[in-house]
């Protein structure tokens, strides 16, 4: 009957199942029956024909809800599957004899011929797109995937190909207890070890420590721990670099377990942020070349500006400079004044009455010299004190300046040519020439005049507005006299000149500056700048002009970035890979007034160690806000030392620039351990009912002979599907309604 | 300052130094007299100054004893004269009461001292109290109402600016300490009530005008040393408090 009605061929042995069976379906059918019964009772006069027509429609509707299906169950057992689980983590890329240990995977797959492949690393997934780049080895995730995917089945074999450096809890528990419980996998699980213990050669920087801050000219230590797999007892060269340039190389011998420590003492000579890197050589057979270097950025700050003031005779000029320097909390002043010369020794006083001490010139101008940021030679003639060591000690001062120090020579009757500096190493670093053939001084009072360079230079810019600064210079007191020179040295800048005295065809320099090597020098050819204090104070202007002149001078001489118009900073010195680096720029004029609307070009370069040349760069252009500030974010894509440079312009005119550095590091936990864990794999194989296969052992794994793969062949035939169902419902329900209308019903 | 050559190894250095001295100019070429250190003696209301020759002698003693280049004469100046700022070392010497200075003069003196000027006040009466002393205290009270005069400690730099001094004596030695006004680390006013000027002043014939009491010429020698220290302190302020000096003086047993 059913076959006849619904054109389906139904197999024997099947059973009728109701797909739509459920509470809701039952309720709907029940409601239909109740409605039908109520209709009959309510309309008792209902004709039999109407009932006969309504009944098929209701049955059709009930069948549509209950969905009867004819099900014939069947299937058969096929050959069992073999599964291979492959470790896709980075530790599989470790080199052994120059060959990555993952090379064994392809060969094993050829031998095992798996039906299914599962990869595990940071997570687990089916597939064979292994690239051995995952940052973890989560074997437990692979096991969970296999349990779910093959639930109820038994596999012929499960083969795990790994170095055993599992980062999941399984290995943690094994390390803690030495035991592994039932793996709960659907088949005997064997483990194929790739990588050989003892053959891994890996030299690495395990740790590096350096404080985030250091003080200028104050030695600090950078320490590192070196580890070398298969390097026990061997000597290793460790290189310290700063901003890409090699600073020092030390050889250390690793101990019996392949570890060693190295400590570098660093004496920073430049303020700002520097990036220090420690590196060990990358050998051909090095398993993980990326862990052979580590970087840290250190911000070098100035504790205080250390100033050495040596004066040949107490004077009013010395008095006011000392007062200024002593009152400045940022200055650590060391003064030595010559209080008595040999000429003054015949006055009948013996040494015990005096508070004088020996002038420690040898110590000051040899070992101690390098601890100062600035040396002031004020009206000081070296010759009576330095004696036979004159040339050596003067050469020390010249070397100190060329290597980044700063020196000021201030005039007087014991300075410049009168101090016998002509022809000495000091002359070679001064901004003015010596060896005057005529008068060595001019004693006439004069008012120094600003040169074009002086109008621009930060030293002589006493007020932020250039016109106001020039007006101030025109107002400042006259000086009492001047040391004569032969004129400006090549490469120097004369900031103030004498209005009338001419040397070498130009007005005599009064204040001149020069860059010498990495250092700077300044020469003030007079001994009465103190008048710029008292004359201004007499007019009610205080001592601001004198203070600003000397503070500007000190900042320029020691290259203090605080005085730079463009300051650049990064939020921190050291970043982990993946973090964003915040870069801030501040632009201001010499009066520290913020400059709005300045265009700032920011360039970030990544430098390679030992090669100061940059290999990557990224550019940004920023515009400063009303606070003279602008900021941006960078996302470094690799580890290493990054140099940030900023240059600012306003309406096409350069405002200056600044640089800083930061370091990006990443410790890859996946590569902190590279030697395969044989014991773990042996235990896992035992727990999994399989076998452990050492490296290079490519035999097939044990198989479950009784396992099989069930192929489901169940067929289901819907009995009440097709277009006829709404047709029957419409036809009979419509007929019933028509009959009732004809019969006078509604 | 080279005070001694301590080791045999420096014998050679000494020879070179001596040889250098023979070639060294016997008198320095200061950059004009204006650059030399001089003293401005402040006129009081009667239009004159007390013991003017004392301070000329002081300049001579400083020039002869130390490396400081001094002018040969003292400048006399009114307290309200703006030229006071050209002379950062001033002295006020007297024995009687003086009229209060004008507000303008007080303001000028305050600015002078604030920005680096130094004032030495000498009461020539040598008495525990005097009309001059009252006037001085009134003057200082107007200058620095919140500070006032206070005794200088025995380890004040003044007492070791050039000579090591135990006591501040002058013509008399009745007051065992000096007083002063200190701003920051620097004492700007030093007040002596032992008539230091009296120990220095000479009569027109060039002889010492007063005999110091109670210790005569030995006391005068100490007074001269105090005067020299005053000038050196005005020029070097607390230089002798620098660690390098203190450490070495203590090592050599010259300072406790």
Interface residues (C-beta under 8 A of the other chain):
Chain A: X312 X313 X314 X315 X316 X317 X318 X319 X320 X322 X323 X326 X327 X334 X335 X336 X337 X338 X339 X340 X341 X342 X343 X344 X347 X349 X351 X352 X353 X354 X355 X356 X357 X358 X359 X360 X383 X384 X385 X387 X388 X389 X411 X412 X413 X414 X418 X440 X441 X443 X444 X445 X480 X481 X482 X483 X526 X527 X528 X530 X531 X533 X534 X535 X537 X538 X540 X542 X543
Chain B: X1 X2 X3 X4 X6 X12 X13 X14 X16 X17 X20 X21 X24 X26 X28 X29 X30 X31 X32 X34 X35 X37 X64 X65 X66 X67 X68 X69 X82 X84 X85 X86 X88 X108 X111 X112 X114 X115 X116 X117 X160 X161 X162 X163 X164 X184 X185 X186 X225 X232 X234 X235 X236 X237 X238 X239 X240 X242 X244 X245 X248 X249 X252 X254 X255
